[in-house]
Amino acid sequence: MSHQWLDWAKRIQALSQAGLKFSKDVYDIERFEELRNISAEIMAVHTDLEMEKVKNLFTNETGYQTPKVDIRGAVFKDEKILMVRENYDDRWSLPGGFCDIGLSPTENIIKEIKEESGFDVNVKRLLALLDSNYHPHPPQPYHYYKLFIHCEIIGGEASIGVETNDVQFFSEQYLPKLSTNRNTESQIKMLFEFMRNPNKEPLLD
């Protein structure tokens, strides 16, 4: 559910980053740098982010740009889903985050759930691989693919992490205020459908 201006800014930024990676001509490099600045200006005008912060976001990577991978764990107990409250916005999300280089998706989600909630888990299966552009997330500077993985608690106990300040289980009928950058209500409800129907086929955008 992306805004048109956001799509333009992301596309300009991605093209300029690729151009800066592969161009040798000094004048082409100047043009691609100007395009990257334009994309940052578009983002700054339409969001509450400061121009310098946007420029830092858009210049902290090099090379051909690809979608970032965000991984989230779906952990159920007594027909309730595990969620953590984020320090960032004091709202709730499924435990997870960006995938770390050098770790598999399984290793990533086991690590994230332990760090953010205190629980040890086993991975059961992939439930969904979604494109953030097709879901009602607020405008964000990057393009994300989101992996939702069903996990089962095998040990540990609820405890907060460096990035979280609370850990609880919630029923589908009484969801808390969600950190919609990370997960939406429709995505949480999708996961409850998998809980009720373990044979449901994985979803792919």
WOHUFEN-V462135 format. One record per pair of residues at least 6 apart in sequence whose ideal C-beta (glycine too) atoms are under 6 Angstrom apart, sorted by sequence separation. I is the first residue (numbers start at 1). J is the second residue. If there is no record, write none. Layout:
I | J
I | J
//
This chain:
23 | 29
113 | 119
194 | 200
44 | 51
75 | 82
85 | 92
86 | 93
100 | 108
113 | 121
83 | 92
99 | 108
158 | 167
44 | 54
43 | 54
84 | 95
110 | 121
20 | 32
132 | 144
19 | 32
40 | 54
132 | 146
40 | 55
97 | 112
16 | 32
96 | 112
130 | 146
95 | 112
106 | 123
40 | 58
95 | 113
129 | 147
16 | 35
16 | 36
128 | 148
172 | 192
73 | 94
95 | 116
127 | 148
36 | 58
72 | 94
73 | 95
95 | 117
12 | 35
73 | 96
126 | 149
127 | 150
72 | 96
71 | 96
125 | 150
13 | 39
123 | 149
124 | 150
12 | 39
71 | 99
123 | 151
124 | 152
9 | 39
69 | 99
121 | 151
122 | 152
84 | 116
121 | 153
122 | 154
9 | 42
84 | 117
9 | 43
119 | 153
120 | 154
120 | 155
73 | 109
120 | 156
5 | 42
71 | 108
119 | 156
71 | 109
118 | 156
118 | 157
73 | 113
109 | 149
118 | 158
5 | 46
21 | 62
118 | 159
21 | 63
138 | 180
137 | 180
13 | 58
116 | 161
18 | 64
115 | 161
17 | 65
116 | 164
136 | 184
135 | 184
117 | 167
14 | 65
127 | 194
134 | 205
68 | 142
70 | 144
74 | 148
131 | 205
127 | 202
128 | 203
129 | 204
130 | 205
67 | 143
68 | 144
69 | 145
70 | 146
71 | 147
72 | 148
73 | 149
74 | 150
75 | 151
87 | 163
126 | 202
67 | 145
73 | 151
87 | 165
84 | 164
85 | 165
85 | 166
84 | 167
57 | 141
92 | 176
91 | 177
92 | 178
93 | 179
82 | 169
83 | 170
91 | 178
91 | 179
80 | 169
81 | 170
93 | 182
94 | 183
80 | 170
89 | 179
93 | 183
80 | 171
77 | 169
86 | 179
43 | 141
74 | 191
76 | 195
2 | 133
6 | 139
10 | 143
1 | 136
3 | 139
//
